[in-house]
């Protein structure tokens, strides 16, 4: 089959290395590179937030949604061969203390800020590109891009007929705003309907993206099924069932260069599937970092790691319910993360009362997160729901056996241990109960007492391939499906450039 090279535009609110609050940024940092390795050209648009390094100014013009004119500069950063980021620099909207709001309070003009991102990005493409094949919007912040494509750029020389793709990274965030802002977004009242943007008397940017995209994707096959159920649909299950024929689940990948125990600078000694001894050194260093003993009995005790937001979605209500039982197990715990103050305080209190069993770092530390993955024996992810999850894949790569709830991407990526055959890559439980969690954790701790069988599970996980390359091929197929045709074949070096 001949190679088909596409010109792909992505729009997102955060992208590594420019801005990050969660996994969305990691995806947008890695997926474009993987697509470029297949020969495609990818341009990623995001806001230029405060503190972001300036790039090369490639355009400057006014963008005027509904008569409100704002001057915008567009700064290019070349990321990798075939990949560039274009940052939309509009200080009135993006030069702020944080990306979305301060504390638990969103900025009151977020609807306009992210509608502007979509509009300005498309304006730039329309003015400077010779062609584009697809526009790929990510989460609610880019949800209006497919609407603008169909409504305002339908007959445009460059953008006319270009299909929109929407990826839902987390359905819990839906971009809900009062309906009366519609005119400020360059959108007419005819869009205030159940088959367009209206959602229980408000408008939803996410619903807009779902209804106006050619194809909708989620970040794992299981999550694509779950979001069509009342339990996981957050009120959108009916909307997504209506688009079920165009809903595709594609598992996220991980950056296997950044997350590689053979080259990770956060680890004291490199290790891999052929030489696991360095993992013991990582465990010793991790215990030291948390002020725990490193004598032989402590080293033999299983160490359970967590790197997470401390919120209900990640299962911290469940952990709170069984905290006494957790501390009664013959295991140590190390935690890195922040979130709900009540869970932060609970884990800080546990670390203070049991300093030789529990270590808690409230906040985020990238280097320490790598050490937790490398030095822990078990990684615990008891999520209520998990669209994809990345840490379980990091854990598998680092020989750290995941114990997870069987939901979303956790269910797709962890193969449950089967005692009869001794095969599997981790341990899963289905019911969202403390009893199921403790029972499954005990099974893992029991297997840990059998070093040979435990190592077999470690090695099975380390042999898994969760790189972005396979996922990128799936996205390329989605793009071709959205186009409804076979894109023209052309040499790699004939791709247009941004001027």
Buried (B, 14 or more C-beta within 10 A) or exposed (E): EEEBBBBBBBBBBBBBEBBBEEBBBBBBBBBBBBBBBBBBBBBBBBBBBEEBEEBEEBBEEEBEBEEEEBEBBBBBBEBEEBBBBBBBBBEEBBBBEBBBEEEEEEBEBBBBBBBBBBBBBBBBBBEBBEBBBBBBBBBBBBBBBBBBBBBBBEEBEBBEEBBBBBBBBBBEBBBBBEBEBBEBBBBEEEBBEEEBBBBEEBBBBBBBBBBBBBBBBBBBBBBBBBBBEEEBBBEBBEBBBBBEEBBBBBBBBBBBEBBBBEEBEBBBBBBBBEEBEBBEBBBBBBBEBBEBBEEEEBEEBBBBBBBBBBBBBBBBBBBBBBBEBBBEBEBBBBBBBBBBEEBBEBBBEBBEEEEEBBBBBBEEBEEBBBBBBBBBBBBBBBBBBBBBBBBBBBBBBBBBBBBBBBBBBBBBBBBBBEEEEBEBBBBBBEEBEBEBBBEBBBBBBEBBEEEEBBEBBBBBBBEBEBBBBEBBBBBBEBBBBBBEEEBEEEEEEEBEEBE
